[in-house]
Amino acid sequence: MSTGPCLYIVATPIGNLGDITRRALEVLGEVDVVVAEDTRLTGSLLAKLGLRQRPMVALFKDKERVRSEQIMEQLREGKSIALCSDAGTPAISDPGALLVRLASGEGIPVIPIPGASAVTTLMSVCGFDEGGFWFEGFLPRKGGDRKGRLQWLRRLDGPFVLYEAPHRILDTLGELATLDPEGEVVVGRELTKLHEEIFRGSLTMALEHFSASQVRGEFVLAVRCTAVPDLPAGLPPLESEVARCQALGLSSRDTAALLAPLYGVGKKQVYNLALRGDPGD
């Protein structure tokens, strides 16, 4: 381990405790503080791994800014800190990215301790041969943003990966099956755990399969859509049309109002694209 202040990004098992790495055990056993999304879960993990309890700080989304600043104070005092998520690799669809930016921005070493990740675990058994994939993580919960995001993903030239909770999995599979009934999907449920399940088939088949069972556990989906339909009657890519509207002097809000219904996406999606090129809006 490094001497002095250091932030370690420590991957922990997504289910099977045997997937912990020797480096992770070393770091978790020696750091001054452990930062966790849920201190109860990580505390239980440390006990199961035979490690003595460390001072712990909870880092969750609702208080991420405040807690990150508090953790930075401890790093400035010279403490070594390990960041963990509930399971898998931290700062991927979990809190932590802000803390990483703050620490690295002040020249504090940020050291990855690699290990389990639900994304790579599923993709390694998919058999998709495109050579790459888009990691989306969690979709927007509802509304036009969700619909627009799904339509955008539908047009990707390659597979994409989603995370989903058990109480939303049927809705998500239903929406995907409506967009592309014959699209191919590999669904990982409870990966590496006792009741692990890996389903392969069309989106329609997946919806039927999980609708007929008691849905439990965390889900990861890798989706490969069928041939992408053409954009409506000669429309250019959305990003280029956003840039053209801004070049004409339209505000981000006006651009979103104009293009969202034309492209069948949520206004917020267009607005966010426009805002990147219009910081003064």
Beta strands, then each sheet from edge to edge (+ up, - down):
strand 1: 6-10
strand 2: 33-36
strand 3: 56-58
strand 4: 80-84
strand 5: 110-113
strand 6: 134-137
strand 7: 160-164
strand 8: 184-189
strand 9: 197-202
strand 10: 219-224
sheet 1: 3+ 2+ 4+ 1+ 5+
sheet 2: 6+ 7+ 10- 8+ 9-
end
